Amino acid sequence: MAAPPLDLPGYFARDVVAVARGLVGAEIFVDGVGGIITETEAYHPSEPASHAHRGPTPRNAAMFLGPGHVYIYRIYGIHWCLNFVGADGAAVLIRALEPTAGLAAMIERRGLSAPRDLCSGPGKLCAALGLSRREDGRRLAEPPFAFRPATRESPVLTGRRIGITRAVELPWRFGMAGSSYLSRGFPRSS
């Protein structure tokens, strides 16, 4: 008997910190290119580091489309960043992947051959997956995306979010313990 299809809006409507932690070990693919999510960060509109903190704008409109949508934005005017939208403007930044499918496409897009370097940061993984603003606001349950939740719980490291200046004290960054496919290491006390 086949498992029932995943209710993506319901999956992402849960507490954003629990979603971010639970995404470690899940898989994301864009037109068949992708891999295992190894690192995430949670963002809730109640805290000032969230793009939804001040309400809807043209830039963050996808954050208010509902759980299970994709929010893609540009950082530093250079790199795209992939987020999965949760409830009420919450989102999870996908920080790193372990590449498992479409390595040739990733290598071509990134101009690198070491698998470890292909998706070890939010901008790197968007470049490797071929993502840009054109996918912003799409549903994660529809092409070009394919999402698979983690089939088993992975040991997860916890730490403070990085690359932000507000609400840095929140321990809402999660990484797969033992993975060499992280954007940056975690403190030993994680």
ZIZI-V213744 format. One record per helix or strand of 3 or more residues. SS is the DSSP state (A for helix, B for strand). FROM is the first residue (numbers start at 0). TO is the last residue. If there is no record, write none. Layout:
ss: <SS & SS>
from: <FROM & FROM>
to: <TO & TO>
This chain:
ss: <A & A & B & B & A & B & B & A & B & A & A & A & A & B & B & B>
from: <7 & 15 & 26 & 32 & 60 & 68 & 78 & 86 & 90 & 102 & 114 & 121 & 132 & 144 & 155 & 172>
to: <11 & 21 & 29 & 42 & 63 & 74 & 84 & 88 & 100 & 109 & 117 & 128 & 134 & 147 & 158 & 175>
